[in-house]
Amino acid sequence: MPRSLADGHKKIAVLTEKPVNPAAPTAAELAAGIGGAAGAGCRILLSDWVFGPTDSDTFNDRAVCEEGNSPEFGASNYQAGMTVFRYFDEIDGTPDAVEDALFDAVKVKGTTLWIYERETGQPESEPWTTADDIWFGAEVRSDNPQRPGDAGGYVKRRIPLQVKKGYPGITVGPVVTP
């Protein structure tokens, strides 16, 4: 069985509105995020996209009679951060209201977003569908935008993110009816 290429197989949804169930957002909620059905992936620099679980905290809680350490996993930890491309009007040089929407959403420190990443064998261009695997989803808050160390190439800003609630290994939920 062939391995799956990652290139072009990551789909990222960035939501400014909290999904009804953040642990199972619907395909419609994900498609309503920044970038619409196409997603936000083309607005984020791949080389420093950081999003997902990291090592959990550990603790030793062994009985007196046990030999050696007996580490156990404790609280889960997550990491997130992205460099966002900037988009400007070619005529007057002002930020493009549609294309620069991701930067506009994170430019104020403390902004809350819900981000979801699908990383499967499907191409990024495939729409979100019910029961799609989501590698990781999270409620995050943004820090102040920073000029990246490598300021060459395209205009972009590094956005550190703090994960407030992580949702590893979830799926796109069914349509929510009131």
N, C-alpha and C positions, 0 to 999 in steps of 0.2 A: 504494500500500500504506500503510495507516495506521501511525502510530508507536505504540509500546507505552507505556502508562501505567505508571509505577513504583508508584503507590499500590496497596497491597495485593498487590504482586507480588514481594515479598522474603520469602524463607523462611530463617530462621536456626536452625541447629542448634548447640547448645553441649554438648560432650561432656566428661565428667569422666574417661572411660576412653579410652585411646589406641586408635584403630581398628587393625585388623590391618594395613591398608595406608593410612596417612594421606593418600596422594596419590590414593586411590580408595576412600573409605569406602562401605560398602554402605548401601542404603536402610534396612535393619534397624538398623544402627549409628546412623545419623542420627536415626531415629525413636525410638531409646532415649535420646536426649539429654534435657536439661532441657526440660520442657514437653511431652515425649512427641511424638507424631505431629504435634501442633499447632505445635511448635517454640517457640523462645524470643522471637520477635519482639514479642509483646505485653508483654514484660517490659523492653523497651529503648526509651529515648527516641529517636525518629527524628532530631530536629534536631541531635544531636551524635554520632550513630553514625558512627564512622570506622573503616573496615576495607578494606584493599586495598593495592595497589602504589602507591608514590610514585616520584619521579624516581630513576633509578639513579645510582650514582656514575659519574663520567666521568674519563677520563684522556687526555692527549695523548702519543702515542708515534709521532712522525713521523720520517721519515728526514731526513738532512741536506739532501738535494736538494729536499725538498718545501717549497712556500711556504705561509705562513700556518699556522694551527692546524688540527689534524686530530683533533678529539675523537672518542673512542670510548666506548661504554657499558661500564661495568665491573659491579661487584657490584650486585645488585638490592636495593632497599630497600622496606620495608613499614611501614604504620602501622595502629594499632588502638587503640580506646578506646570506652567506652560509658557511658552513664548508665543505671543500673538502678533501676526502680521498686521500692519496698518494699511488702510486703503484710503486714498485721497482722490478727489475729483481732478481729472487731468486738465481742466480749463482754469478753475480758480484756486486749486490747491487746498480746498477745505476738506475735512473728513467726509467720506461718502457715507450717507446715512444708512444705506442698506449693507454695503460690503464691510464697513467698519463696525458693524453691530456688536461683534464679540468684544472688541476693545472697549466700546462704549459701555458694555455691560459690566466690565471688570475694572474700569478706571478709578472707581472710588473705593478706597479701603473699607473693608467690612461688608462688601456686597455679598449676599447669599445667592448661590446658584446650585442647581442639581445637575450633575454631569454623569453621563452613562457611556460606556464603551463596549461595542460589540466587536469581538475579534474572532472570526470564524473563517471557514472556507469560502463563505460568500463574498463576492466583491463589495467594496464600499458603496457602489452605486445601487445595490439592491435595497429596496425600502425595508423599514422595520416591519416585522410581522409578529402576530401573537405567537408566543412560545419561543421566540428567538432567544438564544443564550446571550446574556450580558456578562462579560468578563468581570466588570466592576462598575458599580454605581456609587455615588456619594453626594452628600450635602456638603458643600464647601463654602468657605468665606475667603474673599480676596484680600491681599495685602496691597501696598502701594506699588504701582507699576515701576519697573526699573529698566534702565537702558542696559541691554546685554553687553557682556564683555567684548563680544565680537560685533561691533556696530557696523561692520561692512555689509554689503549686499542690500537686502531689502530693509525698509524701516520696520522695526518691530519692537515690542516691549515684553520683558520677562514679568510674569505675574506669579508670585508665590501664593500658594493656596493652603489653607488649613482644612483638613477633613474633620467635620463635626460629627458625621454619621456615615459609616461605610456599609455598602451592600455587596459583598463578594458573591459571585456565582449565582446570580438571579436570572430570571427570565422575563420577557415582555409579558405583561399581564393581559387578561381578557378585557374586552370593552366594559367600561363601568356604566351601569344604567342607574339613574336616580330612583 
